[in-house]
Amino acid sequence: MKWRGRAGSSNIEDRRGMSGGGMAVGGGLGGLVLLLIISALTGQSPADLVNSVGTSSDTVAPGEAPADDPQAQFVSVVLRDTETTWGRLFAESREGYEAPVLVLFSGATQSACGLGQSAMGPFYCPSDRKVYLDLSFFRELDERFGAPGDFAQAYVVAHEIGHHVQTLTGLSARLQTARQRAGERDANVLSVRQELQADCYAGVWGHYAAQEGLLEPGDAEEGLRAAAAIGDDRLQRQSQGTVVPESFTHGSSEQRVEWLRRGLESGSVDSCNTFQ
């Protein structure tokens, strides 16, 4: 993917190494032990302490990614590309596109959706309209899931932006209400449809990136390989040796590849209706 030397987004919030990240201080078990000690001394519950730290003034305002950090710069360029693409698409049918902030963190950080940890992978929080990403996930994507490449990483970012689009259109709120009323199996089905649509939206962005001449040979295949690598069936088979389709929340490898490909080939938001 052609990204070097191109402008990045100003909507980057870098919390790496900051105390405002909640239990990220000290990292892992050490941070948890410290949290429990402070709880015992002050009489406050661990949850209250996490929340108070997570909303402290240490959190910085959005800004540009560090110039000496290539991986952060890459994410910033991809984010800028999504802003351009979705800004154009929203202008065609809606009032305007409200760009999200992307938070870089290490280990753990507080969000409006609760404590986010690296083990969760990248995630989007509709309550504060921010994308959360620990860059170590990209190494895991390569080494653990066998899906290397810069476009594989770009697909991950674009997928989370897809969830932001769902929030702006009101779909996320409607689905949340529907899931609360549904049984577990039906709620999982709704989650799968939502995730597959985000995959398709990532493909829509990729389609326009290709039109701009930003993709290189093999980039699309990198994205499709990443989508296959993080399908529920493959992850379940790797972790527990069996596949339980009714527990899927993101979709099978085949489904994720199919919907990402639809977006890549069509470039049409209308082609991403996974709820039909």
N, C-alpha and C positions, 0 to 999 in steps of 0.2 A: 504494500500500500504506500502511495506517495504522500508522505506527511511532513517530512523534514523541510524546514524553511518556510512553513506555512503558518498563518496566524492561528493562535489558540483562543479559547474562550476566557473571558474574565470571570466566569461563574464557577471558580474553583475555590473550595474552602479546605485548606490544608491543616489537618489536626494531627498529623504524625508527630509523635514525640511530645504531645502537649498534655498537661494535666487535666485539661477540660474534657478529655475523652473518657472520664469515668474510670472503670476498673482497668483501663489500659495502663495506668500508672504502675510501674514495677513489672507489669506483664504477668498474665496467667495466675498460677497458684500464689505467687508472692503478693500480687495485688489483692487477691481475695483474702489472704491472711491479714494484710494490713487493714483492709476494710473491716474485718471482724474485730480486730483489736480496737480500732477507733470507735466501732459500735459499742463495745463493752465499756470503754472509757466515758463515752458521752451519753449513753443510754438511748441513742437514736437507732432505729432499725437500719440494717444494711441497705434495704431498698430506698429509704429516705436519703441516705448518704449518697447512693449512686445517682439519684435524681438531682440532688443539690449540686453535686460535682458536675454532672452532665449539663447543667444549665448555667454554669459559672461564666464569668466575664472572660475566661481564658479563650473561649471560642472566637476565632477571628472572622472578620467579614470576608465575603467572597473576594477573590483576586486572581491573579495570574499564577500559573504553575511556575516553580523555580526554573530559571534558565539553565541551571547545571544539572537538571534531573530529566534525562531523556524520556523515561517511562511516563513521568507525570506530564511532560510536554506532549507526548503522544496522545494521552487521554484527553488533554486540553484541546488538541486539534480535532480529534474525533467529536468531542462535545460541541465544538464550534460548528462542525459540519452538520451535526444533527439540528442545531439551532437554525442554520440556514435552510435546511430542507423542510423542517416542520414549520418554520416561519412562512415559507412560500406556500406550503400546502394549506395551512390554516387561513392564510390571506385569501385563498380562493373560495372558501366556504364559511369562514367564521370571522369574528372580529379581530382576532390577533392571537399570537402564540406567546405564552408566558414561559420563558426559559427556566428550567430548574437549576439548582445549585448542585454541583457534584462534590461530595465530601471525601477527601482522602484521609484514611486513618490507618493506624497500626494496632493490631491486637483486638481492641474493643473501643467502642465509642457510644455516647448516648445520643439517641434520636427521639423524635416525638412519638415514635412507635415502640419505644423501650430501648433496652441495651442491645446494641448490635455488636456481634463478635465475628472475627475472621472466619471461624468455622462455619458460619451461616452462608458464606459466600457473598457476593455483591447483592444489594437489595435496594428497593425503592420504598420510601415512606410517604404515603399520600397525605399524612397529617401535617408534615412540614414541607412536602413537595421537594424532597432532596434525594439524590442518589448517593449511596454509601459504598465505598470501594476500598478494600485493602489490596494494594498492588501485588502482594504476595500471591493472590489468587491466580495471577497470570502464570506464575511459575508452576503452581499446582495444575493449571489447565494443561500445561505442556508435559510435566513429569508424571503426574498421576493419571490424567485423563487422556494423554496421548494426542492432544490437539494443539500443536504449536502454531505460531504464525501471528503476525500483527493484525491480520483481518479477523482471525479467531477472537482476539482480544477486543477488537472494535465491535464485533457482533455482541459481545457481552455487554458493553456499554450501551449500544443501540437498543438492546433488549430492555434494559432498565428504563431508558428514555421512552420506550414503548408503553411502559406502565404509567409514565407521567402523562402521555397523551391520553391514556384511558381515564386518568383522573380529570384532566381538563375537559373531556367530553362528557363527564358525569357517569361513565360506565362503571368505574371502580366503586362508587358509592352505591349504585343500584345493585351491583353484584354482592357487595358486603351485606346489604339488607336481605338479599335472597339467600345467601349462605346461612345467615342467622336463623332463618325460618326453615331451612332444609335439614334433612338427616345427613349423617356423615358422608354416605356414599354420594348423594346428590350434590353436597357441598364440594366434594372432591372433583366431581365432573365439571362444575362451574369454574373451579380453580384451574383445571386443565385447559378449558376453553379460553380463559383469560390469559394464561401463559402462552398458549399457541398464537393468540392474536398478537401478543408482544413480540413473538418470534417473527411473525409476518411483518409487523411494523419495522422491525430491524432490517428485514429484507427490503422494504420500501426505501428506507434510507440508503441501503447498499446499492439499490438500482440507480438512484440519482448520483451517488458517488461514482459509479461506473460511467454514467453519462458525462460527468465532469472530467473523466480521464484519470481519476485518482486510484483506480484499482489496477493491479498488475496481474499477469498470468498466474493462475493458481489461487488468487485471493478468495474467490467465491467458494472454491473447494475447501479452503481452510475454514471458512465460516460454517459450511455444511458439515464438515467433520467435527467441529466443535459442538454443533447442535446435536449430532448423533451421540457424541461422547457423554452428554449430560442428560440423556433421556432417562426417565424413571426406571424403565425396564433394565437398562444397562447398569444403572447405579445400584438397583436392588440386587441384581445378580452378583455384582462385585462385592457388596457388603454383607448379604445374607444368604446368597446361593439360590434363592427362589424369587420368583416374580409374582407380585400380587396386584393385578391391574386395578382392582377397585380402590386401592390405596394411592393410586397415582395422583399427583397434584400438579405436575408440569407437562405430562405427556410422554409417550414413548419416543424412542429415538427416531423411528420412522415418521411419526407425526411431526416432531420438531423439525426434521429435515424438510418434510413436505411443505410446511407453512412458511418456513424461511425461504424456501425456493420460490413459492408463490409470490412473495413480496419482491424478491430479487428480479424475477422475470417480468412481473406486471408493473411494478412501481405504482400500483393503485391501492389506495386505502380501501376502496370498495371490495377488493379481492380478499380482504382480511376478515371477513365476517365469519368467525368460527362458531357463531351461535345459531346459524341456520340449521 
